[in-house]
Amino acid sequence: MSDHTAASLAQLDVLIPLIKALPPSPSTERLTEEAEALRRACAAFHMEAIRFRIYNVDRLIKQTGEDPSLRKALEDVRHALEAAGFHTRSHVAP
């Protein structure tokens, strides 16, 4: 783990337990898998995987009902990644 990834990994360590606390369903299982894959991508410092996985986690959070605590935790992860110089979106929002 580098200094660049420490903050984002810490934020993911907040997000993942929130996801695991959701009622079991196929969508929450997929969300858990994607969040754990995002954590591995961050630990590996893999820019493309980070962008791909954070997109999937974001999309799956929307599909599970847009829980405000999940949304905030994901935005905290995104902020930590962007502060470390990672690009978490494939384009800049207008």
Secondary structure, DSSP 8 states (H G I E B T S, - for coil): --HHHHHHHHHHHHHHHHHHTS---HHHHHHHHHHHHHHHHHHHT-HHHHHHHHHHHHHHHHHTT--HHHHHHHHHHHHHHHHTT---SSS---
